[in-house]
Amino acid sequence: MENQKEMNVSEQIARQWLKERGVKVEDIAELVLYLQKKYFPDMTLEDCIESVNAVLSKREVQNAILTGIQLDILAEKGMLDEPLQSTIAVDESLYGIDEIMALSIVNVYGSIGFTNYGYIDKQKPGILAKLNDHSDGTCNTFLDDIVGAIAAAAASRHAHRAAHVQP
Ligand SMILES: [Ca+2]
């Protein structure tokens, strides 16, 4: 019971932080639709929202969201020690830990997630383009990968489920 309660708080805060960082569930659902619409033309935004919500209910996903956003915020405020402060604040391309952390989300629904994640990370549609625009001084070094990974995992979840209902 205590454990259950703790999990709920974690999901609640993870959702709240995503929202505060400018990412709505609908924004992530749009990425899922972008990934899946050519395979499932009948898929609706509502289906995608349902899948994103299922991904957000996973504890390992919440942990990645909380850790990543926390580091982004601390870097934005200049509160990390060097060399990490500069590395994260300028989103140094050789750092790579942001992508590694995102893989813990991608893994949740198996290996299709990797393909989806790689694809969406290259294309950067919708909210991902916004998160990669550093012109307003915000640091989204971890958040862009986390959002792409949630979308990739939600797309994999949908593909797995569709494979089970279709003959
Ligand atoms: Ca990144």
Residues whose N, C-alpha, C, O or C-beta is under 5 A from the ligand:
A	BS01	CA	D98 N140 T141 F142 D144 D145
